[in-house]
């Protein structure tokens, strides 16, 4: 797909240059959204509860405090949020230590962004302990920085993680392209004023103004990301 790639800063109109790319992790770069659900099912089974498959769409893409809190309330399980968070993180770490499948097109996209020295950040609702394990496999050299869900006062769907990443990169959020796989992540990126590419993993995401929906990262390359900057700028978060 990749053709002749303009250098960073090249713009088709004044102020339209791509300044940074901000990438979600679970379900976007690594095929792990199903891992979380499998761990949740196992942990609650050990507690004597069966999770309803319909709840999967409720918890996908959200911060652990929201997802775990919902499951505790829905099941009535006798466990605290702190205790459950430890069990879920441990179960997830065990799975990614055994296998960490990349989403199709992820390795190629990361290599392309690195080759063209595009400032890139990993922005996830997962905790730092999880992000660091995944970064070791993805290649930390691909990222200028990462933002974890337990490092911000308000994580996704709030705009804070994306605003923080853009600020640390010295980028205008409106000149940042965000790639996300869930409605929660899309909401966070749009609230931050970023251009959004949605690659739905578990639940469908509808197209919307200033939002582009694709079926796979294999459809996303640097010229594609740069082309998004030619559209009218979305409003920035206040």
C-alpha positions as CSV (number, residue, x, y, z in Angstrom):
1,X,0.0,0.0,0.0
2,X,2.8,2.4,0.9
3,X,3.8,4.7,-1.9
4,X,5.9,7.8,-2.0
5,X,5.7,9.1,1.6
6,X,6.0,12.9,2.2
7,X,8.4,13.9,4.9
8,X,7.0,14.8,8.4
9,X,5.7,18.3,8.2
10,X,4.6,18.2,4.6
11,X,1.1,19.6,4.3
12,X,-1.4,20.0,1.6
13,X,-2.8,23.1,3.2
14,X,-1.5,25.4,5.9
15,X,-1.5,23.8,9.3
16,X,-2.5,20.4,8.0
17,X,0.7,18.5,8.8
18,X,0.5,15.3,10.8
19,X,2.4,15.9,14.0
20,X,2.0,12.6,15.9
21,X,0.4,9.2,15.9
22,X,-1.2,7.9,19.1
23,X,-2.0,4.2,19.2
24,X,-4.2,2.1,21.5
25,X,-2.9,-1.2,22.6
26,X,-5.3,-4.0,23.4
27,X,-7.3,-5.0,20.3
28,X,-5.5,-2.4,18.2
29,X,-1.9,-3.4,18.1
30,X,-2.1,-6.7,20.0
31,X,-4.9,-9.3,19.7
32,X,-5.6,-9.4,23.4
33,X,-9.2,-8.1,24.0
34,X,-10.3,-11.7,24.1
35,X,-7.6,-12.4,26.7
36,X,-9.2,-10.0,29.2
37,X,-12.7,-11.6,28.8
38,X,-11.3,-15.1,29.2
39,X,-9.5,-14.1,32.4
40,X,-12.6,-12.4,33.7
41,X,-14.7,-15.6,33.0
42,X,-12.1,-17.8,34.7
43,X,-11.7,-15.5,37.8
44,X,-15.5,-15.3,38.3
45,X,-15.9,-19.0,37.7
46,X,-13.5,-19.6,40.6
47,X,-15.7,-17.3,42.7
48,X,-18.8,-19.3,41.8
49,X,-20.2,-17.0,39.2
50,X,-20.9,-17.4,35.5
51,X,-20.5,-14.3,33.3
52,X,-23.2,-13.4,30.8
53,X,-21.7,-13.2,27.2
54,X,-23.7,-10.0,26.7
55,X,-21.6,-8.3,29.3
56,X,-18.5,-8.6,27.1
57,X,-19.6,-5.6,25.1
58,X,-20.1,-3.6,28.3
59,X,-16.6,-4.2,29.6
60,X,-14.6,-4.1,26.4
61,X,-12.2,-1.2,26.0
62,X,-12.8,0.3,29.4
63,X,-10.6,0.9,32.3
64,X,-10.3,-1.9,34.8
65,X,-12.0,0.1,37.5
66,X,-15.1,0.4,35.4
67,X,-15.1,-3.1,33.9
68,X,-14.2,-4.9,37.2
69,X,-16.7,-2.7,39.1
70,X,-19.5,-3.6,36.7
71,X,-18.8,-7.3,36.9
72,X,-18.7,-7.2,40.7
73,X,-22.1,-5.4,40.8
74,X,-23.6,-7.6,38.1
75,X,-22.6,-10.9,39.8
76,X,-22.7,-9.9,43.5
77,X,-19.3,-11.6,43.9
78,X,-17.8,-11.3,47.4
79,X,-14.6,-9.6,46.3
80,X,-13.2,-6.0,46.4
81,X,-12.2,-4.0,43.4
82,X,-8.6,-4.0,44.5
83,X,-8.6,-7.8,45.0
84,X,-10.2,-8.4,41.7
85,X,-7.8,-6.1,39.9
86,X,-4.8,-8.1,41.2
87,X,-6.3,-11.4,40.0
88,X,-7.2,-10.0,36.5
89,X,-3.8,-8.4,36.0
90,X,-2.1,-11.7,37.1
91,X,-4.2,-13.8,34.8
92,X,-3.6,-11.4,31.8
93,X,0.1,-11.4,32.4
94,X,0.2,-15.2,32.4
95,X,-1.5,-15.2,29.0
96,X,0.7,-12.6,27.3
97,X,3.8,-14.4,28.7
98,X,2.6,-17.5,26.8
99,X,1.6,-15.7,23.6
100,X,1.2,-12.2,22.4
101,X,-0.3,-12.2,18.9
102,X,-0.1,-9.0,16.9
103,X,-3.0,-7.6,15.0
104,X,-2.6,-7.9,11.2
105,X,-0.7,-4.9,9.9
106,X,0.6,-3.8,13.3
107,X,4.3,-4.7,12.8
108,X,4.4,-3.1,9.4
109,X,2.7,0.1,10.6
110,X,5.1,0.5,13.6
111,X,8.1,-0.1,11.4
112,X,6.9,2.4,8.8
113,X,6.3,5.1,11.5
114,X,9.7,4.5,13.0
115,X,11.4,4.6,9.6
116,X,9.9,8.0,8.9
117,X,10.6,9.2,12.4
118,X,6.9,10.0,13.2
119,X,6.4,10.8,16.9
120,X,4.4,7.9,18.2
121,X,2.9,7.1,21.6
122,X,1.2,4.1,23.0
123,X,-2.0,5.2,24.9
124,X,-3.8,2.5,26.9
125,X,-6.3,2.0,29.7
126,X,-4.3,-0.9,30.9
127,X,-2.0,-0.6,33.9
128,X,1.7,0.3,33.6
129,X,2.7,-3.2,34.7
130,X,0.8,-4.6,31.7
131,X,2.0,-2.0,29.2
132,X,5.6,-2.5,30.0
133,X,5.3,-6.3,29.3
134,X,3.6,-5.6,26.0
135,X,6.1,-3.0,25.0
136,X,8.9,-5.5,25.5
137,X,7.4,-7.5,22.7
138,X,6.2,-4.7,20.5
139,X,9.6,-3.0,20.6
140,X,9.9,0.1,22.9
141,X,12.0,1.8,20.2
142,X,8.9,2.3,18.2
143,X,7.4,4.7,20.8
144,X,8.5,8.1,22.0
145,X,6.4,7.5,25.2
146,X,3.5,5.6,26.6
147,X,0.6,6.5,28.8
148,X,-1.1,4.0,31.1
149,X,-4.5,4.0,32.6
150,X,-3.3,4.1,36.1
151,X,-1.2,7.2,35.4
152,X,-4.0,9.6,34.8
153,X,-6.7,10.8,37.1
154,X,-9.4,10.0,34.4
155,X,-8.7,7.4,31.8
156,X,-10.7,6.5,28.7
157,X,-13.4,7.5,27.7
158,X,-12.2,10.8,29.1
159,X,-9.8,12.7,26.8
160,X,-7.0,13.0,29.5
161,X,-4.8,10.2,28.2
162,X,-4.7,11.5,24.7
163,X,-4.3,15.1,25.8
164,X,-1.4,14.1,28.0
165,X,0.3,12.1,25.2
166,X,-0.1,15.0,22.7
167,X,1.3,17.5,25.3
168,X,4.3,15.4,26.0
169,X,5.0,15.1,22.3
170,X,4.6,18.8,21.8
171,X,1.8,18.2,19.3
172,X,-1.5,19.8,18.7
173,X,-4.2,17.2,19.4
174,X,-6.0,18.3,16.1
175,X,-2.8,17.3,14.3
176,X,-2.6,13.9,15.9
177,X,-4.0,10.7,14.3
178,X,-5.4,8.2,16.8
179,X,-6.0,4.5,16.1
180,X,-8.5,2.8,18.4
181,X,-10.6,-0.4,18.3
182,X,-13.4,0.3,20.8
183,X,-16.1,2.9,21.3
184,X,-14.6,3.9,24.6
185,X,-11.3,4.7,23.1
186,X,-12.8,6.5,20.1
187,X,-14.8,8.6,22.5
188,X,-11.6,9.6,24.4
189,X,-9.7,10.5,21.2
190,X,-12.6,12.5,19.8
191,X,-13.1,14.4,23.1
192,X,-9.4,15.3,22.9
193,X,-9.9,16.8,19.4
194,X,-7.8,14.2,17.6
195,X,-8.4,12.6,14.1
196,X,-9.6,9.1,14.7
197,X,-9.2,5.8,12.8
198,X,-11.4,3.1,14.2
199,X,-10.5,-0.5,13.6
200,X,-13.3,-2.4,15.5
201,X,-12.3,-5.5,17.3
202,X,-15.2,-6.9,19.4
203,X,-18.1,-4.5,18.9
204,X,-18.9,-2.5,15.7
205,X,-18.2,1.2,15.5
206,X,-20.2,3.4,13.1
207,X,-18.6,6.0,10.8
208,X,-19.1,9.6,11.9
209,X,-17.8,13.0,10.9
210,X,-14.0,13.2,11.4
211,X,-13.9,9.5,12.1
212,X,-12.7,6.9,9.6
213,X,-13.6,3.2,10.1
214,X,-11.5,0.5,8.5
215,X,-11.6,-3.2,8.9
216,X,-7.9,-3.8,9.5
217,X,-4.6,-2.1,10.2
218,X,-3.5,-3.4,6.9
219,X,-5.6,-0.5,5.4
220,X,-3.6,2.0,7.4
221,X,-0.2,3.4,6.3
222,X,1.5,6.8,6.6
223,X,0.1,8.4,3.5
224,X,-3.4,7.4,4.8
225,X,-2.7,9.0,8.2
226,X,-1.4,12.1,6.6
227,X,-4.4,12.4,4.3
228,X,-6.7,12.7,7.4
229,X,-5.1,16.0,8.2
230,X,-6.6,17.6,5.0
231,X,-10.1,17.6,6.5
232,X,-11.5,20.5,8.6
233,X,-10.1,20.4,12.1
234,X,-12.2,19.0,14.9
235,X,-12.9,21.1,18.0
236,X,-10.2,20.7,20.7
237,X,-11.0,19.8,24.3
238,X,-11.3,22.7,26.6
